[in-house]
Amino acid sequence: MSNSQGTTPKTIVITGSGRGIGLATATILASRGHRLIMSDIDGDLAGQEAEKLSTRAAGFGLDVTNRDAFREHLEMVESEFGPIDVLVNNAGIAPASPNILEQDPAMTDRTIDINLKGVMNGTIEAIRLMLPRGRGQVVNIASLAGITGVAGLAAYSASKFGVVGFTESVRSEFYDSGLKFTCVMPGPVSTGMMDGTSSSPVVSMLSPEEMAAGIAGAIESGKPRVSLPHSSYVLSRLISILPPGVGIKVSKWTRIDKIYTHITPGARDEYEKRISR
Ligand SMILES: NC(=O)c1ccc[n+]([C@@H]2O[C@H](COP(=O)([O-])OP(=O)(O)OC[C@H]3O[C@@H](n4cnc5c(N)ncnc54)[C@H](O)[C@@H]3O)[C@@H](O)[C@H]2O)c1
């Protein structure tokens, strides 16, 4: 059986898909005939969005930081809906602060727990299920902040460097297993995560739908890396290979260093409150 894109429908689990990039990705994939399991720490929201999307979508509550709960969630999906073809580890938070000393230490820990350990939890548990079948794909949503450090996002950047390194490592460990590992590195995308941030004349903002189209394409093609937009990827790579002092000057000239350190007062309060719960 093929869908409108000529590909076989897959069973796809997306974490953090109650809103933002995860929801946009679920929307595109559902429109192409895939079965979507949408999980989010806000299970009610995931359930409501899944109901709006398709009869082949279902929403569940899941906190990705809980390894046992993640394993039980994936096992429940397999028993209710059949083998998982793709797990998208998308759930993430981005607390911004002028510098790391001004960040609440609890938020620093929470950032690593969700963005890095949550991705590791899901990847490990998905590998356990997929390995005996010799097929399946894990898509980990990192960031361009995972290839070059970004002022105002030190803990976030650390977590995303971790996601890139972890994904590249497991790809190498399971190279001949039939499993596929995809690392996605988005630049700024207009979700709640960008609320109140400043702009840079050299950095363009994607819509969640544009980003989701790149992720959906990687799921259908099995591509190992996706980085969008290309111009921001090139700039990030360039900054990462320049001598550190020069790279920082480039960030200052282009105002990249201001994006997450110069926040419009009040404009990010709702987002920061949501992610601290
Ligand atoms: N928006 C951007 O500019 C941008 C850029 C690069 C990478 N990303 C990455 O894309 C992913 C999605 O971000 P977004 O912009 O859509 O954010 P978002 O805040 O719009 O959505 C994130 C979702 O994750 C859920 N979530 C948070 N903690 C969770 C947990 N412990 N367990 C399960 N779900 C949890 C939230 O409830 C929310 O629905 C993140 O990993 C983020 O780091 C975003």
The ligand as a MOL file (V3000), in Angstrom:
LIG
                    3D

  0  0  0     0  0            999 V3000
M  V30 BEGIN CTAB
M  V30 COUNTS 44 48 0 0 0
M  V30 BEGIN ATOM
M  V30 1 N 12.1220 27.0310 17.4320 0
M  V30 2 C 13.4010 27.1340 17.1370 0
M  V30 3 O 13.9060 28.2010 16.8100 0
M  V30 4 C 14.2860 25.9000 17.1680 0
M  V30 5 C 15.5520 25.9810 16.5900 0
M  V30 6 C 16.3840 24.8770 16.6250 0
M  V30 7 C 15.9500 23.7020 17.2230 0
M  V30 8 N 14.7070 23.6590 17.7620 0 CHG=1
M  V30 9 C 14.3080 22.4070 18.4240 0
M  V30 10 O 13.0930 21.9460 17.8950 0
M  V30 11 C 12.3860 21.1860 18.9030 0
M  V30 12 C 10.9630 21.6980 19.0080 0
M  V30 13 O 10.9920 23.0500 19.4260 0
M  V30 14 P 9.7830 24.0670 19.1850 0
M  V30 15 O 10.3840 25.3280 18.6950 0
M  V30 16 O 8.7210 23.4030 18.3990 0 CHG=-1
M  V30 17 O 9.3280 24.3000 20.6950 0
M  V30 18 P 7.8430 24.4020 21.3330 0
M  V30 19 O 8.0460 24.9530 22.6950 0
M  V30 20 O 6.9270 25.0760 20.4140 0
M  V30 21 O 7.4160 22.8530 21.4240 0
M  V30 22 C 8.1050 21.9550 22.2470 0
M  V30 23 C 7.1300 20.9320 22.7960 0
M  V30 24 O 7.8800 20.0360 23.6480 0
M  V30 25 C 7.0570 19.7410 24.7770 0
M  V30 26 N 7.8930 19.3210 25.9170 0
M  V30 27 C 8.6470 20.1090 26.7210 0
M  V30 28 N 9.2190 19.3590 27.6680 0
M  V30 29 C 8.8260 18.0860 27.4790 0
M  V30 30 C 9.0920 16.8490 28.1270 0
M  V30 31 N 9.8690 16.7990 29.2450 0
M  V30 32 N 8.5460 15.7150 27.6210 0
M  V30 33 C 7.7360 15.7660 26.5360 0
M  V30 34 N 7.4210 16.9050 25.8940 0
M  V30 35 C 7.9780 18.0480 26.3490 0
M  V30 36 C 6.3090 21.0290 25.0650 0
M  V30 37 O 5.1340 20.8190 25.8530 0
M  V30 38 C 6.0130 21.5450 23.6600 0
M  V30 39 O 4.7410 21.1170 23.2130 0
M  V30 40 C 13.1960 21.3670 20.1920 0
M  V30 41 O 14.0270 20.2420 20.4000 0
M  V30 42 C 14.0280 22.5840 19.9070 0
M  V30 43 O 15.2210 22.6370 20.6710 0
M  V30 44 C 13.8630 24.7260 17.7460 0
M  V30 END ATOM
M  V30 BEGIN BOND
M  V30 1 1 1 2
M  V30 2 2 2 3
M  V30 3 1 2 4
M  V30 4 1 4 5
M  V30 5 2 4 44
M  V30 6 2 5 6
M  V30 7 1 6 7
M  V30 8 2 7 8
M  V30 9 1 8 9
M  V30 10 1 8 44
M  V30 11 1 9 10
M  V30 12 1 9 42
M  V30 13 1 10 11
M  V30 14 1 11 12
M  V30 15 1 11 40
M  V30 16 1 12 13
M  V30 17 1 13 14
M  V30 18 2 14 15
M  V30 19 1 14 16
M  V30 20 1 14 17
M  V30 21 1 17 18
M  V30 22 2 18 19
M  V30 23 1 18 20
M  V30 24 1 18 21
M  V30 25 1 21 22
M  V30 26 1 22 23
M  V30 27 1 23 24
M  V30 28 1 23 38
M  V30 29 1 24 25
M  V30 30 1 25 26
M  V30 31 1 25 36
M  V30 32 1 26 27
M  V30 33 1 26 35
M  V30 34 2 27 28
M  V30 35 1 28 29
M  V30 36 1 29 30
M  V30 37 2 29 35
M  V30 38 1 30 31
M  V30 39 2 30 32
M  V30 40 1 32 33
M  V30 41 2 33 34
M  V30 42 1 34 35
M  V30 43 1 36 37
M  V30 44 1 36 38
M  V30 45 1 38 39
M  V30 46 1 40 41
M  V30 47 1 40 42
M  V30 48 1 42 43
M  V30 END BOND
M  V30 END CTAB
M  END
